[in-house]
Amino acid sequence: MELSTREGPILIAGGGIGGLTAALECARQGYPVEVFEQAGEFSDVGAGIQLSPNPNRVLLSLGLGEALESVAFIPEGTEFRHWRTGRLISYNPLGQTALETYGAPYYHIHRADLSRLLAQAAAAEPGVKLHTDARVGAFTQTDEAVVLQTDAGTHQGSALIGADGIHSVIREGLFGAETPTFTGNVAWRGLVPADRLPAGLVHPVAGVWWGPGKHFVHYYVRGGRLVNCVCVVEKAGWEVESWTERGDQAELKQDFAGWHETIQTLIDNMNPDACFRWALFDRPPMPRWSRGRVTLLGDACHPTLPFMAQGAAMAIEDAAVLARCLTGGESIPGAFERYEGLRRARTAGIQTGSRRNARVFHMRGIKAWARNRAAGRARAGLMDALYRYDALEAAAVE
């Protein structure tokens, strides 16, 4: 499909991981792109994320392999442990095994590092124009074009991609406001300098500790210099959905009282000024993502609970599939319909699986015992199907 220069570039609302990946993918397919980011710079909130082989195929195809290797940490595997005793419940190998099995590595990386690499690559891409301090607002569309209002002015393009996150302005403009459901879970996050910890305390893995009504995840980022911690607790009475809301380290300590000494040491060594918490809300899969020349990507259309470590991965996959659908010879509305048709079932499965894991991770009593006995076999099969997905080829398969 040829995009008319009269129609203008592809407009992307949101300069996070999904938006920047989409910009690179569309530009590499030959389309001019403009990205609008409300912040004053292209960065990201949060801390660590896990990038499994499925999104890494896309990032490697964009030529980011060397840059990723310089800032990421490659885990040897995933360990699941008992909350109080530390007993190993199951282990899944990653590292060289993941690379040999799936043809792409598994990375742990700080969100800000990934955003910086993507922003640098986008800034160096001739077909991409980046706007900061450009909060998106209303948009209109005709059969020929889209007009987007931002703090940076009025912009016309051939299409609009809403990659503006969980509180998407573009989604609301397409489908109206939504009312998400509080899951009853509150997540904490924090970073621990590795040099504060006893040698060998944290293994070179993704460590997942299962407990009644709670779980705790930790893994290295920034080449092993920091330990990222995500701690989820079932509780009510606090329902602020923001990654930048500060939390009280003493309350976190209380939430995990009685847990293994490794968990206590990690909490004790967190920077108290960088301890955050947010309420986890659930949203059902959307039946539609697109209307005409406007579509959605990533958390804007399928926000996912953080219990499969696939939120960023799904946005990266979306970007690759969407860009390739645009080259299929269809109209832009037709390309967007094909894109969401290819992606809805997979992302809905991740949303459903993450919701299920929220229950599985927090089981009690006999249910927890049965879960532990089956954990290794069940997880290995699920991850195999997840990691083999190839977004670079998905749009070529009918």
HELIX and SHEET records of a PDB file:
HELIX    1   1 ILE A   17  ARG A   28  1                                  12    
HELIX    2   2 PRO A   53  SER A   61  1                                   9    
HELIX    3   3 GLY A   65  VAL A   71  1                                   7    
HELIX    4   4 GLY A   95  TYR A  102  1                                   8    
HELIX    5   5 ARG A  111  ALA A  123  1                                  13    
HELIX    6   6 VAL A  169  PHE A  175  1                                   7    
HELIX    7   7 ALA A  194  ARG A  196  5                                   3    
HELIX    8   8 ARG A  222  GLY A  224  5                                   3    
HELIX    9   9 GLN A  249  ASP A  255  1                                   7    
HELIX   10  10 GLU A  261  ASP A  268  1                                   8    
HELIX   11  11 PRO A  272  ALA A  274  5                                   3    
HELIX   12  12 GLY A  298  ALA A  300  5                                   3    
HELIX   13  13 GLY A  311  CYS A  325  1                                  15    
HELIX   14  14 ILE A  332  VAL A  360  1                                  29    
HELIX   15  15 GLY A  365  TYR A  387  1                                  23    
HELIX   16  16 ALA A  391  ALA A  394  1                                   4    
SHEET    1   A 5 VAL A 128  HIS A 131  0                                        
SHEET    2   A 5 VAL A  33  PHE A  36  1                                        
SHEET    3   A 5 ILE A  10  ALA A  13  1                                        
SHEET    4   A 5 ALA A 159  GLY A 162  1                                        
SHEET    5   A 5 VAL A 294  LEU A 296  1                                        
SHEET    1   B 2 GLY A  48  LEU A  51  0                                        
SHEET    2   B 2 TYR A 107  HIS A 110 -1                                        
SHEET    1   C 7 LEU A  88  PRO A  93  0                                        
SHEET    2   C 7 GLY A  77  HIS A  82 -1                                        
SHEET    3   C 7 ALA A 206  GLY A 211  1                                        
SHEET    4   C 7 LYS A 214  VAL A 221 -1                                        
SHEET    5   C 7 LEU A 226  GLU A 234 -1                                        
SHEET    6   C 7 THR A 181  PRO A 193 -1                                        
SHEET    7   C 7 PHE A 276  ASP A 282 -1                                        
SHEET    1   D 3 VAL A 136  GLN A 141  0                                        
SHEET    2   D 3 VAL A 146  THR A 150 -1                                        
SHEET    3   D 3 GLY A 153  GLY A 157 -1                                        
END                                                                             
